[in-house]
Amino acid sequence: MILGALVDAGLPLATLQERLAGLSLDGFELTASRVSRNAFSATKVDVRVFDTASSRHLPDIEAIVRESALPEPIREHAISIFHHMGTVEAGIHGVSLDQVHLHELGGVDTIVDVVGALVGLDALGVERVVVSPLPLGRGWIHGAHGDIPLPSPATLALLRGVPVVGSPVEAETVTPTGAAVLVSLASAFGPLPPMRLAAIGYGAGARDLPIPNLLRVIIGDSEGASDGASESLVLLETNIDDMNPEFFDHVMARLLEAGALDVYLSPVQMKKNRPATLLSVLCRPELARDLTNLLFAETSTLGVRESDVRRHCLDRTAQTVSTAYG
């Protein structure tokens, strides 16, 4: 679905095939076709496999990628994705990493899907990826280990810490491969960031479902979105009047270490005119829950307020200049 969405958004199939030729991996062919999913037109990219080796161990996959003619950043990125997938499978089955048999994850089609997503985004010049919360279907699917509940254990493990939502569809809406690729690519999970829209692509899944079985890609230019940098953030606030003020130094340090963009204190007057301190934390949406839990763990507060805010920043640069004073 990722490859289909990228091709639908303007990536020429020939360019994708040319980039993937650097893999030196025989036994597959890429085809693209227009299909309809719940009355929506989309592109479906199929990986037709002729390779007789249907599955490989992790070292085999790493060797294929490492010995390829792909650019080094893409090679290392692809290897890290497969290593993450292998680590998850090893933990689920209770075996060492070298003993992991990746079954369908080691097939040619999966290798092409992973590497194709990386080379496709690179060819389109995409520098940053933001992913919306992922919808997880329910039910059962038959795999190499028998019947498996959905979401699959591998998918759930790969999505640990990622925003997800439940879907009423009884089907696998997010595969382990898709989860691994999206988690690796995403610089943030949340709403659509400000941008000047340039292209939209719809990639079709293999099955017809009660909902459109599509992956949508939206590509835009963030530099043209506004006169300065603009982003959606979350503001966490809590009033504290029963904690030793000396502890705030430690709390602020912990919050900043955990990824807060800014932490500041303000004096406030509470009910019955009690003096207190307002602790404010500015963070990206995907960190709001973790930082809220940190506030509960590190302070005496019993409640935290959360509000959506927008931050606008002027573009600026730092330069060193010579003056009469040095």
C-alpha positions in Angstrom: 0.0 0.0 0.0 2.9 2.4 0.7 4.4 1.8 -2.7 1.0 2.3 -4.4 0.4 5.5 -2.5 3.9 6.9 -3.5 3.3 6.0 -7.2 -0.2 7.5 -7.1 1.4 10.7 -5.6 3.7 11.1 -8.6 6.6 8.6 -8.2 7.2 7.1 -11.6 7.1 3.3 -11.5 10.2 3.3 -13.7 12.1 5.4 -11.2 11.1 3.0 -8.4 12.2 0.0 -10.5 15.5 1.7 -11.3 16.2 2.5 -7.7 15.3 -1.1 -6.6 17.7 -2.5 -9.2 20.5 -1.5 -6.8 19.4 -4.4 -4.6 20.7 -7.0 -7.1 17.8 -9.2 -6.0 16.4 -11.3 -8.8 13.1 -13.1 -8.8 10.6 -10.3 -8.7 8.7 -7.9 -11.0 6.8 -4.6 -10.1 3.5 -3.8 -11.7 1.1 -0.9 -11.1 -2.6 -0.8 -11.9 -5.6 1.4 -11.2 -8.2 -0.2 -9.0 -11.3 0.9 -7.0 -11.8 0.5 -3.3 -15.3 1.5 -2.0 -15.7 3.8 -5.1 -12.3 5.5 -4.5 -9.8 5.2 -7.3 -6.3 4.2 -6.2 -3.0 2.7 -7.4 -2.1 -0.9 -6.5 1.5 -1.9 -6.8 2.1 -5.6 -6.9 5.4 -7.4 -6.3 5.3 -10.5 -8.5 7.7 -13.0 -7.0 9.5 -15.7 -8.9 12.2 -16.4 -6.3 12.0 -20.0 -4.9 13.5 -18.9 -1.5 10.2 -17.9 0.1 11.8 -17.1 3.5 15.1 -16.1 4.9 16.9 -15.6 8.2 17.8 -12.2 9.4 21.5 -12.4 8.5 20.5 -13.4 4.9 18.4 -10.3 4.6 21.1 -8.0 6.1 23.6 -9.4 3.7 21.4 -8.8 0.7 20.9 -5.1 1.7 24.5 -4.5 2.8 25.9 -5.9 -0.4 23.6 -3.8 -2.6 24.4 -0.7 -4.6 21.9 1.4 -2.7 23.1 4.6 -1.0 24.6 4.0 2.4 21.9 5.9 4.4 19.2 3.8 2.8 21.1 0.6 3.4 21.6 1.3 7.0 18.0 2.4 7.4 16.6 -0.7 5.8 18.9 -2.9 7.9 17.7 -1.2 11.1 14.0 -1.9 10.1 14.7 -5.6 9.5 16.7 -5.8 12.8 13.8 -4.2 14.7 11.4 -6.8 13.1 13.8 -9.6 14.0 14.2 -8.4 17.6 10.4 -8.3 18.0 9.9 -11.8 16.5 12.7 -13.2 18.8 11.0 -11.8 21.9 7.6 -13.2 20.9 8.9 -16.7 20.2 11.5 -16.8 23.0 14.5 -17.5 20.7 17.8 -15.7 20.0 18.0 -13.2 17.1 20.1 -15.6 15.0 17.4 -18.2 15.3 14.6 -16.1 14.1 12.9 -17.4 11.0 11.1 -14.5 9.5 8.7 -16.5 7.3 6.8 -14.1 5.1 8.9 -11.2 6.5 11.9 -12.6 4.8 10.3 -13.0 1.4 11.3 -11.0 -1.7 8.1 -9.0 -1.6 8.7 -7.8 1.9 12.3 -6.8 1.2 11.0 -4.9 -1.8 8.3 -3.3 0.2 10.7 -2.0 2.9 13.5 -0.9 0.6 11.0 0.5 -1.9 9.4 2.7 0.7 12.8 4.2 1.5 14.0 4.7 -2.0 10.5 6.0 -3.1 10.4 8.7 -0.4 14.0 9.6 -1.2 13.2 10.0 -4.9 10.3 12.3 -4.1 12.5 14.4 -1.9 10.5 13.8 1.3 12.5 15.0 4.3 10.0 14.5 7.2 7.2 12.1 7.8 4.2 12.6 10.1 1.9 9.7 10.6 -1.7 9.8 11.9 -2.9 7.3 14.6 -3.0 3.9 13.1 -6.3 2.0 12.9 -6.0 -1.6 14.2 -8.5 -4.2 13.0 -9.8 -7.2 14.9 -10.5 -10.9 14.4 -8.1 -13.7 13.5 -5.7 -14.4 10.7 -4.0 -17.7 9.7 -0.2 -17.5 9.8 2.8 -19.8 9.9 2.2 -20.5 13.6 -1.6 -21.2 13.2 -4.4 -18.9 13.9 -3.3 -15.5 15.3 -5.4 -12.8 17.0 -5.6 -9.4 15.5 -3.8 -7.1 15.9 -1.0 -9.6 15.6 1.5 -9.9 18.5 4.3 -8.7 16.2 2.3 -5.6 15.0 1.5 -4.7 18.6 5.1 -5.0 19.8 6.3 -2.9 16.9 3.8 -0.2 17.6 4.6 0.1 21.3 4.5 3.8 22.2 2.7 4.7 19.0 -0.9 6.3 18.9 -3.4 3.8 17.7 -7.2 3.6 17.3 -9.5 0.6 17.2 -11.2 -0.3 13.9 -14.5 -2.3 13.7 -13.2 -4.1 10.6 -12.4 -7.8 11.1 -9.2 -7.8 9.0 -5.5 -7.1 9.4 -5.4 -3.3 8.7 -1.8 -2.9 9.8 0.8 -5.6 9.0 4.0 -6.1 10.9 6.0 -4.9 7.8 3.8 -1.8 7.5 4.1 -1.1 11.3 7.9 -1.4 11.2 8.3 0.9 8.2 6.0 3.6 9.5 7.5 3.6 13.0 11.0 3.9 11.5 10.0 6.7 9.1 7.8 8.8 11.4 9.4 11.8 12.9 6.1 12.5 14.7 2.6 11.0 15.1 -0.3 13.4 15.2 -2.5 15.7 13.1 -1.6 17.0 9.6 1.1 19.7 10.0 0.9 23.0 8.2 2.0 22.8 4.6 1.4 23.9 1.1 -0.1 20.8 -0.6 1.8 19.5 -3.6 0.6 15.9 -4.2 -1.9 13.4 -2.8 -1.7 9.6 -3.4 -3.9 6.7 -2.6 -2.4 3.2 -2.3 -4.8 0.2 -2.5 -4.6 -2.9 -0.4 -5.3 -6.4 -1.7 -8.8 -6.9 -0.3 -12.1 -5.2 -0.5 -13.2 -4.3 3.1 -16.3 -2.6 4.5 -14.2 0.6 4.7 -11.9 1.9 1.9 -8.8 -0.3 2.1 -6.5 2.6 1.3 -3.4 4.3 2.5 -3.3 8.0 1.8 -0.1 10.0 1.3 -0.2 13.8 1.5 3.0 15.6 0.3 3.6 19.3 0.8 6.1 22.0 1.3 6.4 23.2 4.9 8.5 26.2 3.9 5.5 27.7 2.0 3.0 27.1 4.7 3.6 30.4 6.5 6.1 33.3 6.9 7.7 31.4 9.8 7.8 28.0 11.3 4.4 26.9 12.7 3.4 23.8 14.5 0.7 22.2 16.6 1.8 21.6 20.2 0.3 20.6 23.6 0.4 22.7 26.7 0.3 20.8 30.0 -0.4 22.8 33.2 -0.8 22.1 36.8 -1.0 24.3 40.0 1.1 23.1 42.9 1.0 24.5 46.4 2.0 21.6 48.6 5.5 20.7 47.3 8.9 21.9 48.4 9.9 24.5 45.8 13.4 23.1 45.8 12.1 20.1 43.9 11.1 22.1 40.9 14.7 22.1 39.6 14.7 18.3 39.5 11.3 18.2 37.9 12.1 20.6 35.2 15.3 18.7 34.3 13.4 15.5 34.1 10.8 17.0 31.8 13.4 18.5 29.4 15.3 15.2 29.3 12.0 13.4 28.4 11.5 15.7 25.4 9.6 18.7 26.6 10.2 21.8 24.3 9.9 24.3 27.2 9.2 24.2 30.9 8.5 27.3 33.0 7.1 28.3 36.4 4.7 31.2 37.2 3.5 32.4 40.6 -0.3 32.2 41.0 -2.9 32.8 43.7 -5.3 29.9 44.4 -8.5 29.6 46.3 -8.5 31.2 49.8 -5.7 33.3 48.4 -3.0 30.6 48.9 0.2 31.3 46.9 1.1 28.5 44.5 3.3 27.7 41.5 1.9 27.1 38.0 4.0 24.5 36.2 3.7 24.7 32.4 5.1 22.2 29.9 5.1 22.7 26.2 5.6 19.5 24.1 4.7 17.8 20.9 1.4 15.8 20.9 3.0 12.4 20.8 4.8 13.1 24.1 1.8 14.5 26.0 0.8 11.3 27.8 4.4 10.4 28.8 5.0 13.8 30.2 1.7 13.8 32.0 2.6 10.6 33.7 6.0 12.1 34.6 4.3 15.0 36.3 2.2 12.6 38.3 5.3 10.6 39.3 7.6 13.5 40.1 5.3 16.1 41.7 2.6 16.2 44.3 -0.1 17.2 41.8 -3.4 15.3 41.5 -4.4 16.7 38.1 -3.0 18.0 34.9 -4.7 20.2 32.3 -4.0 19.6 28.6 -4.8 22.1 25.8 -3.9 22.3 22.1 -1.9 25.3 21.1 0.0 26.6 18.1 3.5 27.9 18.1 4.8 30.3 15.5 8.5 30.9 15.2 10.4 33.3 13.0 13.1 31.8 10.8 16.5 32.6 12.2 20.1 31.7 11.9 23.2 32.0 14.1 26.3 33.6 12.7 29.7 34.5 14.1 30.8 38.0 13.1 34.0 40.1 13.7 33.6 43.4 15.4 35.9 46.1 16.9 35.4 44.4 20.2 36.3 40.9 19.1 
